[in-house]
Amino acid sequence: CNEEGSEIVDAIMKVVGVKFKGQGDKITHSQYVRVNLVDFEHPFFSRVWHGVHILDASSPLLTDKARQLIVANNGSWPSSWFEHPHVIQEKLDFEDLILTVAGVSNVSAVTVHAYKRYKIGDVLIGYNFAPLVFRDRKSGMLEVDLALANDVREQNGLPGEDLTERVNDHFKNEKIVPTKDGFECATGAGGAVVDRRASLERASTIRIKPGRSTDALEFMEENFAVAENLTVTMGSSSES
């Protein structure tokens, strides 16, 4: 994405949610729902593109009861939801998110596409993605630091979930490797396990460390690397 001609023209991003349905612990079928994005089209995708979905009363990613509570609260999240990130985790109602990006290559003029499947365990509550775009001090050009594609930082104002607790709870037998910037684990960790999902695969990759780009820009630019995690920012409404 730092090379001229590597852009994608007329790009489209789509997300499909997957829900497992059944009775008790027995899964009988899967349900697929369309997840609407705030900006699902990009005329000239060249650096970073954040897919944003609002977790509001119409979101298919929330439980029916959660959507009813939002309606009863005049379209906003109830204040009790902000007491702990685990409260929000219990409101999520999906197992997988399937992301696809398609468009026309600015080099070959052929259709190109990318695919990524996220598990519920890839969701991080109370975090934002770290800025990826920085200005090269020598050339003065804007570039994307792809090494930061999986890095997140805790949102301002409200605490995010304790990621060390997440690792300790669900990967007691996994090897956790300390680093000078934080920690890394081979498979990462899932969120707080809800009983009805305890038997489901919750693979995830988590890496938390400070960004090394000294002049990172705060606005949303475009990028080709697909992050390994999803973030949920807590507010009167929220996005993932």
C-alpha positions, 0 to 999 in steps of 0.5 A, spaced: 500 500 500 506 504 500 507 503 492 504 507 487 499 503 483 497 499 488 490 502 490 483 499 489 478 503 485 471 502 486 472 498 493 466 495 496 466 492 503 461 487 506 460 484 512 456 478 514 454 475 521 453 468 523 449 466 529 448 459 531 441 457 533 438 451 537 436 448 543 440 448 550 447 446 548 445 443 541 446 447 535 441 445 529 442 450 524 446 457 522 443 464 521 446 469 516 445 476 517 447 482 513 451 487 517 450 494 515 457 499 515 457 506 515 461 507 509 461 500 505 464 504 499 471 507 497 472 510 491 480 510 491 482 505 496 490 506 497 491 506 505 487 504 511 479 503 511 476 502 517 469 498 517 464 501 522 458 498 524 453 502 529 451 497 535 444 500 535 437 498 536 437 496 529 444 492 529 443 484 528 449 483 532 446 485 539 441 480 542 433 482 542 433 484 549 439 489 548 435 492 542 429 493 546 433 496 552 436 501 547 429 503 544 426 504 551 432 508 553 431 513 547 436 510 542 442 510 547 445 505 551 443 504 558 448 507 563 449 500 566 452 498 560 458 502 561 460 499 568 464 493 566 466 491 559 463 484 560 456 487 560 457 489 553 460 482 551 454 479 554 449 483 549 453 481 543 449 475 539 454 472 533 459 467 533 463 469 526 463 475 522 465 474 515 468 480 511 470 481 504 473 487 500 472 487 492 474 492 487 478 493 481 486 493 481 489 500 479 495 496 476 492 491 472 484 493 471 482 486 474 477 485 479 481 483 486 478 481 493 480 479 500 476 475 505 477 474 513 473 471 518 473 473 525 471 469 531 467 472 537 473 471 541 477 476 536 472 482 539 476 487 544 471 491 548 473 498 549 479 499 544 481 503 538 485 501 533 492 504 533 494 509 528 497 506 522 499 512 517 505 516 518 509 521 515 516 519 513 521 525 515 526 524 510 521 524 504 515 527 507 510 522 504 505 519 507 506 511 509 502 506 512 506 502 517 503 495 516 507 492 522 501 496 527 495 493 523 494 488 529 495 494 534 490 497 539 490 502 544 485 503 550 479 508 548 479 515 552 474 516 558 472 509 559 476 503 561 477 497 556 477 490 558 483 487 562 487 483 556 491 480 561 485 477 565 483 475 558 489 471 557 490 468 564 482 465 564 482 462 557 489 460 555 492 457 562 496 452 558 498 456 553 505 459 552 505 467 553 511 470 551 513 477 555 516 482 550 519 489 552 513 492 549 507 488 552 506 481 551 504 476 545 501 469 545 501 464 539 493 464 539 491 470 543 485 469 547 477 470 547 473 474 551 469 473 557 466 466 556 458 466 556 456 459 558 452 457 552 458 459 547 463 455 552 464 449 547 465 454 541 472 455 538 474 462 540 481 463 537 484 470 537 491 473 536 492 479 541 498 484 541 498 490 545 504 495 544 505 502 543 505 505 536 512 506 533 510 511 528 512 518 531 508 522 526 501 518 526 495 521 523 489 521 527 484 521 521 482 514 517 486 513 511 486 507 507 490 500 508 491 493 505 493 489 511 486 486 515 487 486 522 486 480 526 481 483 531 475 487 532 474 493 537 468 495 540 468 503 542 463 504 548 459 510 547 452 512 547 452 508 541 458 503 539 461 501 533 465 495 531 
